[in-house]
Amino acid sequence: MSRTHLVVGAGPIGSAVARRALAAGDRVRVVTRSGSGPEGAERIAADASDAARMGELAVGADVVYNCANPPYHRWPEEFPPIQASLLAAAEKAGAVLVSTSNLYAYGPVDRPMTEDMPLEATYAKGRVRAQMWRDLLTAHQSGAVRVAEARGADYVGPGSESHLGDRVMPKVLAGRKAQVMPSLDSRHTWTYTEDMAMTLVALGADERAWGRAWHVPSALEMSQREAITRLAEMAGAPAPKLSEVAPWMIRALGVVSPVMRELPEVAYQMRDDFLMDSSAAQRELGLVPTPADDVLGAHLGQFLHAHAA
């Protein structure tokens, strides 16, 4: 039976969710401020924080996906109104609300993150993510709406704003020196954008998933040095020349860049081992991550194309 999906956001995640639903023969509405979105979807320009408008657009939807991504330095101001709007819309429509999230809410930890760990972040972006999940869970437990949340690590894949992306790969392919965020050799989990989309769609369709947060199955676990070296090998490029950005430079750039100003409080995510255990979704929901080399190959493809051009 055909289903109807309301996808809020058309970045790499929202677009991938929409494409998957369209490929399954379902109806898809994509909402962005500009009215953008994949071909085949009904594309609508609207403000996701406008609860009345979202309520209208959610009519008839089976699943509402929150794939919105406000400016990084505006999360505390812009995320909660968007979520409140979509909660109200999903409740009105009787739809499942599935939220795209990350690992910020846990704060710094000393072991691989699992979904049962306390949400103990003390910095602003982590606190807002933690409270957003608590609000979703409260709504679910009250019976007002069915919810689920997919939490991913740093993204890799075409179009992603990745630590392995535009700041690094063009230089690596050209044989030039590239700088990364400290540290080069800490262990890190990376989430493929298509695996996030796969998980979101699965959570919306599987009632076993509702009322819980799930870590996105993610097979790529490498340090920045390991991942970039492997990408260079796959591209046939010289061994990469890599160094770390000095902390003083990040602070200096923060004087003029709102995004760079946000980085010191989340520096632990790259400086320390930052590992995510995604075995629960694999074991309980049967989700299978894309193999690590396939993820790296897909990520690399966009840069090879640009380099050839």
C-alpha positions in Angstrom: 0.0 0.0 0.0 1.3 3.4 -0.9 2.2 5.7 2.0 2.6 9.5 2.3 5.7 11.1 3.7 6.3 14.7 4.8 10.0 15.4 4.7 11.1 18.7 6.3 14.5 19.7 4.9 16.2 18.9 1.5 19.9 18.7 2.5 21.8 15.4 2.0 19.6 13.6 4.5 16.2 15.0 3.6 16.8 14.5 -0.1 18.0 10.9 0.5 14.9 10.1 2.6 12.7 11.5 -0.2 14.4 9.6 -2.9 14.1 6.3 -0.9 10.4 6.9 -0.4 9.8 7.8 -4.0 11.7 4.7 -5.1 9.3 2.6 -3.1 6.4 4.1 -5.0 5.2 6.4 -2.1 4.0 9.9 -2.2 6.4 12.5 -0.9 6.1 16.2 0.1 9.3 18.0 0.8 9.2 21.3 2.7 12.0 23.9 2.7 12.1 27.6 2.9 12.9 27.9 -0.8 10.7 25.1 -2.1 13.7 22.9 -3.2 13.8 19.1 -3.2 14.3 16.1 -5.4 12.5 15.5 -8.7 9.3 13.5 -8.2 8.4 15.0 -4.9 5.8 17.6 -4.2 8.0 20.6 -3.3 6.6 23.2 -1.0 8.1 26.5 0.3 7.2 27.0 3.9 8.6 27.9 7.3 9.0 24.7 9.4 8.4 26.6 12.6 5.0 27.7 11.5 2.8 25.2 13.3 -0.4 26.1 11.5 1.2 25.7 8.1 2.9 22.4 9.1 -0.4 21.1 10.4 -2.0 21.8 7.0 0.9 20.1 5.1 0.9 17.0 7.4 -2.7 16.1 6.6 -2.8 12.6 5.2 0.9 11.9 6.0 1.8 8.6 7.5 5.3 9.8 8.6 6.8 13.2 9.3 10.6 13.4 9.1 12.4 16.3 10.8 15.5 16.6 8.6 15.8 20.4 9.1 19.3 21.8 9.8 19.3 25.4 11.0 22.6 27.3 10.9 25.1 25.7 13.3 25.4 28.7 15.6 21.6 29.0 15.7 20.6 25.6 17.0 19.4 26.7 20.5 17.2 29.4 19.0 15.8 27.6 15.9 15.6 23.9 16.6 13.1 23.9 19.4 10.4 25.9 17.5 10.8 23.6 14.5 10.4 20.5 16.6 7.4 21.9 18.5 5.7 22.7 15.2 6.3 19.3 13.8 5.2 17.6 16.9 1.9 19.4 16.7 1.6 18.7 13.0 2.3 14.9 13.5 -0.2 14.8 16.4 -2.9 16.5 14.3 -2.3 14.1 11.3 -1.9 11.0 13.4 1.5 10.5 11.8 4.7 9.1 13.2 7.4 11.8 13.8 10.9 10.6 13.1 13.8 13.0 14.1 17.3 13.3 12.6 19.8 13.8 15.4 23.4 13.3 16.5 25.6 12.4 19.5 26.0 15.9 21.0 23.5 15.2 23.9 25.8 12.6 25.5 28.6 15.1 26.1 32.3 13.9 26.4 32.4 10.2 27.2 35.2 7.7 27.7 33.7 4.7 25.9 31.7 3.9 22.8 28.3 5.6 23.0 25.2 3.5 23.3 21.6 4.6 23.4 21.2 3.9 27.1 23.9 6.3 28.2 22.7 9.4 30.1 22.3 12.7 28.2 24.8 14.8 30.2 26.1 17.4 27.8 26.7 20.7 29.6 27.2 23.0 26.5 24.4 24.8 24.7 24.1 22.7 21.5 24.3 19.4 23.5 21.7 20.6 26.0 19.3 21.6 23.3 19.6 18.2 21.6 19.1 16.4 24.9 16.0 18.5 25.7 14.6 18.0 22.2 14.7 14.2 22.8 13.1 14.5 26.2 10.3 16.5 24.7 9.8 13.9 22.0 9.8 11.1 24.5 7.3 12.9 26.8 4.9 13.4 23.9 5.2 9.7 23.0 4.7 8.5 26.5 1.6 10.7 26.9 0.1 9.0 23.9 -0.1 12.2 21.9 2.1 11.1 19.1 4.4 8.2 18.1 8.1 9.2 17.8 11.5 7.8 17.1 15.0 9.4 16.7 18.0 8.4 14.6 21.3 9.5 16.0 24.3 9.6 13.7 28.0 10.4 14.0 29.8 12.9 11.7 28.5 12.5 8.2 30.3 11.3 5.1 28.8 11.1 1.7 28.0 13.3 -1.3 26.9 16.7 -0.3 27.7 16.3 3.4 29.5 19.0 5.4 32.2 16.6 6.4 35.6 16.9 8.2 36.7 14.7 5.3 35.2 17.1 2.8 35.9 20.4 1.0 38.6 21.6 3.3 40.6 18.5 2.8 40.0 16.3 -0.2 40.7 18.8 -3.1 44.1 19.5 -1.5 44.8 15.8 -1.0 43.9 15.0 -4.6 46.2 17.8 -5.8 49.1 16.5 -3.7 49.0 19.6 -1.4 49.2 19.8 2.4 45.8 19.7 4.1 44.9 20.6 7.7 42.4 18.9 9.8 40.8 19.5 13.2 42.8 18.1 16.1 43.4 15.2 16.3 44.7 13.2 13.4 44.8 9.9 15.2 41.9 9.7 17.5 39.4 7.0 16.7 36.2 8.2 15.1 32.9 6.8 13.9 31.5 8.3 10.6 27.9 7.9 9.4 27.1 7.6 5.8 24.3 9.9 4.7 22.5 7.1 2.9 22.6 5.0 6.1 21.0 7.8 8.0 18.3 8.0 5.4 17.8 4.2 5.5 17.4 4.3 9.3 15.0 7.2 9.3 12.7 5.5 6.8 12.9 2.2 8.7 12.0 3.9 12.0 9.0 5.4 10.5 7.7 2.1 9.2 8.5 -0.2 12.2 6.4 0.1 15.3 9.1 -1.8 17.2 11.2 1.3 16.8 8.8 3.9 18.2 9.4 5.5 21.6 13.2 5.0 21.3 16.4 6.6 20.0 18.5 4.5 17.7 22.1 4.8 16.6 22.5 4.7 12.8 24.4 1.6 11.6 27.8 2.9 10.7 30.6 0.7 9.5 33.3 3.4 9.0 35.4 3.6 12.1 38.8 5.3 11.4 40.9 8.2 12.5 41.1 11.1 10.2 44.6 10.1 9.1 43.4 6.6 8.3 40.3 7.7 6.4 42.1 10.4 4.4 45.0 8.0 3.6 42.5 5.4 2.4 40.7 8.0 0.3 44.0 9.0 -1.3 44.8 5.3 -2.0 41.4 4.8 -3.6 42.0 7.9 -5.8 45.5 6.9 -6.8 46.7 10.2 -5.3 50.0 10.6 -3.4 50.2 9.8 0.2 48.5 12.7 2.0 50.5 15.4 3.7 48.5 16.3 6.8 48.7 18.5 9.8 46.4 19.7 12.6 44.9 23.2 12.8 46.3 25.0 15.8 43.8 25.8 18.5 44.9 29.5 18.5 43.9 29.7 14.8 40.4 28.3 15.5 40.0 30.9 18.2 41.2 33.7 15.9 38.9 32.7 13.1 36.1 32.6 15.6 36.4 36.4 15.9 34.9 36.8 12.4 33.1 33.4 11.8 30.1 32.4 13.9 30.6 28.8 13.0 34.3 28.7 14.0 33.3 30.4 17.2 31.3 27.3 18.1 34.1 24.8 17.6 36.1 25.0 20.8 33.2 23.6 22.9 32.8 20.6 20.7 36.5 20.1 20.1 36.4 16.9 22.2 34.5 15.2 19.4 37.6 15.2 17.2 40.4 15.5 19.8 39.3 12.4 21.7 38.2 9.0 20.6 34.6 9.5 19.5 33.0 6.1 18.9 29.3 5.1 18.4 28.0 1.6 19.1 25.2 1.0 16.5 24.7 -2.7 17.3 21.2 -2.3 18.7 19.6 -1.2 15.4 21.5 -3.9 13.6 20.4 -6.6 16.1 16.9 -5.5 16.9 15.7 -3.9 13.6 17.9 -5.9 11.1 19.5 -2.8 9.6 22.8 -3.3 7.8 25.4 -0.6 7.4 27.0 0.1 4.1 30.6 -1.4 4.0 33.3 1.1 4.9 35.1 1.1 1.5 31.8 1.6 -0.2 31.1 4.6 2.0 34.5 6.1 1.2 34.1 5.4 -2.5 30.8 7.2 -2.6 32.2 10.1 -0.6 35.3 10.3 -2.9 33.3 10.2 -6.1 32.2 13.8 -5.8 35.7 15.1 -5.4 37.1 13.0 -8.3 34.5 14.4 -10.5 35.3 18.0 -9.5 39.1 17.3 -9.7 38.7 15.9 -13.3 36.7 18.9 -14.3 
